[in-house]
Amino acid sequence: MENVTILTHPLIQHKISRLRDKNTGTNEFRALVEEIAMLMGFEALSDLPLHDVEVETPIETCQTPMLAGRKLAVVPILRAGLGMVNGILDLVPTAKVGHIGLYRDEQTHEPHEYYCKLPSPIEERMIVVTDPMLATGGSAVAAVNFIKQHGGRKIKFLCIIAAPEGLERLHREHPDVQIYVGHLDRELNADAYICPGLGDAGDRIFGTK
């Protein structure tokens, strides 16, 4: 699918396997999510715009590239998406951070918004939406809808694990969004959990049940 990148880097795959292990504790799980986000971000941000600036080295003055214009906006989908933010900020510390809060109806599995705060001017920024799990795709589609309604145009979506159903839905409804996936899993089960997956990412990041 155009605009969909499945990342196959060995370090990403190794760290995802550690995430899957039910015996991986909260502290290690949280650290792994940040590390995976940083590795994914390195790939996803390869097209950040640059411009030349004048810098004086110990030897001479030169023209050298630096990030151009309004920089990055990282927008996690609350709450699990928060776990990926610091990994991106390690790469681009000047990035602004927004938040989109969604909860999933237990019967319909459809998302409902309860919070949306985006950096301004959002239309001038490259926007990276983070959520460890892309399951039904409902939350991802809703989050991108909100960002576009606020004027966001250049949007990337980063998820660590995706189900085919969610990936297909997000790509179908927002074909212009660049999607980066750490691993494409087999399917959703009857409760809309990804299989084999890794359980509830939010609970495992924050140590809640």
C-alpha positions in Angstrom: 0.0 0.0 0.0 1.3 3.5 -0.9 2.3 5.6 2.1 2.6 2.5 4.3 6.0 1.5 5.7 6.5 -1.8 7.6 9.8 -1.4 9.5 12.0 -4.5 9.4 15.0 -3.2 11.3 16.4 -6.0 13.5 16.7 -3.8 16.6 13.0 -2.8 16.3 11.9 -6.4 15.8 14.0 -7.6 18.8 12.6 -4.9 21.1 9.0 -5.7 20.0 9.6 -9.3 20.9 10.6 -8.1 24.4 7.4 -6.1 24.6 5.3 -9.1 23.7 6.6 -11.2 26.6 4.0 -11.1 29.4 6.9 -11.3 32.0 8.4 -8.0 30.8 7.7 -5.6 33.7 6.4 -2.0 33.6 9.8 -0.3 33.8 11.4 -2.3 31.0 8.2 -2.1 28.9 8.1 1.7 29.2 11.8 2.0 28.3 11.4 -0.4 25.3 8.4 1.6 24.0 10.5 4.8 24.1 13.5 3.1 22.4 11.3 1.7 19.6 9.6 5.1 19.1 13.1 6.7 18.7 14.2 4.0 16.1 10.9 4.4 14.2 11.2 8.2 14.4 14.6 8.0 12.8 13.1 6.3 9.8 9.9 8.4 9.7 11.6 11.8 9.9 14.0 11.2 7.0 12.2 13.9 5.0 12.3 16.8 7.5 13.0 20.0 5.5 16.5 21.5 5.8 18.0 24.9 5.0 21.6 26.0 5.0 22.9 28.3 7.8 26.2 29.9 8.3 28.3 28.2 11.1 31.8 29.1 12.2 33.8 25.9 12.8 37.2 26.0 14.6 38.7 26.0 11.1 36.5 28.3 8.9 33.0 29.5 8.3 30.8 27.3 6.3 27.2 26.8 5.0 25.7 23.7 6.7 22.2 22.2 6.9 19.8 22.6 9.8 16.1 21.9 10.3 14.0 24.6 8.5 10.9 26.5 9.4 8.2 25.5 11.8 9.4 22.2 13.3 7.7 19.0 14.4 4.5 18.5 16.4 4.2 15.2 18.2 0.6 14.3 19.0 0.1 11.2 21.1 -3.3 9.6 21.3 -4.0 9.4 25.1 -3.0 7.6 27.0 -0.8 4.9 25.5 0.6 7.2 22.8 2.3 9.2 25.6 4.7 6.3 26.0 6.2 7.0 22.5 6.6 10.8 22.9 10.0 10.9 24.7 11.5 8.7 22.0 10.6 11.3 19.3 11.7 14.2 21.5 15.1 12.6 22.0 15.5 13.0 18.2 13.9 16.5 17.9 14.0 18.2 21.4 12.5 21.4 19.9 9.3 19.6 18.8 6.0 20.8 20.3 3.6 18.3 21.9 -0.2 18.2 21.5 -2.6 15.7 22.9 -5.7 13.9 21.7 -7.9 12.1 24.2 -10.1 9.3 23.0 -11.9 6.5 24.8 -13.3 3.4 23.2 -16.9 2.4 23.7 -16.8 -1.2 25.1 -19.8 -2.4 23.1 -19.2 -0.7 19.7 -15.4 -0.3 20.0 -15.8 3.2 18.4 -13.8 6.1 19.7 -15.2 9.2 21.4 -13.1 12.4 21.9 -12.8 14.0 25.4 -9.7 16.2 24.8 -7.9 17.8 21.9 -5.1 20.4 22.3 -2.7 21.0 19.4 0.3 23.3 19.0 -0.3 26.4 17.0 0.1 27.1 14.1 -0.5 23.4 13.4 -0.9 23.9 9.7 2.8 24.9 9.4 4.1 21.8 11.1 4.9 18.2 10.3 2.7 16.2 12.7 3.6 12.8 14.1 0.7 11.0 15.7 1.7 8.2 18.1 -0.2 5.2 19.4 1.5 1.9 20.2 -1.4 -0.2 18.9 -3.4 0.2 15.7 -6.3 -2.2 16.2 -9.6 -1.4 14.6 -8.3 1.9 13.4 -11.1 3.8 14.9 -9.0 6.0 17.2 -6.4 6.6 14.6 -9.0 7.7 12.0 -10.7 9.9 14.6 -7.4 11.5 15.7 -6.4 12.3 12.1 -9.9 13.7 11.5 -9.5 16.1 14.4 -6.0 17.2 13.3 -7.3 17.9 9.8 -10.3 19.8 11.1 -7.8 22.1 13.0 -5.8 22.7 9.8 -3.1 20.0 10.0 -1.9 18.9 6.6 1.3 16.9 6.7 0.6 14.0 9.0 2.5 10.8 9.9 1.2 8.0 12.0 3.5 5.8 14.1 2.4 2.6 15.7 4.5 -0.3 17.1 2.0 -3.0 16.3 -0.9 -3.0 13.8 -3.7 -5.4 12.9 -4.5 -5.7 9.2 -8.0 -4.5 9.8 -6.9 -1.2 11.4 -4.1 -0.6 8.9 -6.5 -1.0 6.0 -9.1 1.3 7.5 -6.7 4.1 8.4 -5.1 3.9 4.9 -8.5 3.8 3.2 -9.9 6.8 5.0 -6.7 8.8 5.0 -4.6 7.7 2.1 -2.4 10.9 2.3 -1.2 10.0 5.8 2.2 8.3 5.9 1.9 5.2 8.2 4.9 3.6 9.9 4.3 0.2 11.5 6.8 -1.7 13.7 5.1 -5.1 13.1 2.0 -6.1 11.2 0.2 -8.8 13.4 -2.2 -11.5 12.3 -5.7 -10.3 13.2 -8.1 -8.9 15.7 -10.0 -11.2 18.0 -13.7 -10.9 19.0 -12.8 -8.3 21.7 -10.9 -6.2 19.1 -7.5 -7.0 20.6 -4.6 -7.6 18.3 -3.3 -11.2 18.0 -0.7 -12.1 19.0 -0.3 -8.5 20.2 1.1 -7.6 23.6 -2.0 -7.0 25.7 -3.2 -3.5 26.7 -0.3 -1.2 25.9 -1.6 1.6 28.2 -1.9 -0.7 31.2 1.6 -2.1 30.6 3.2 1.3 30.1 1.6 2.8 33.2 1.4 -0.2 35.4 -2.4 -0.2 35.7 -5.0 -3.0 35.3 
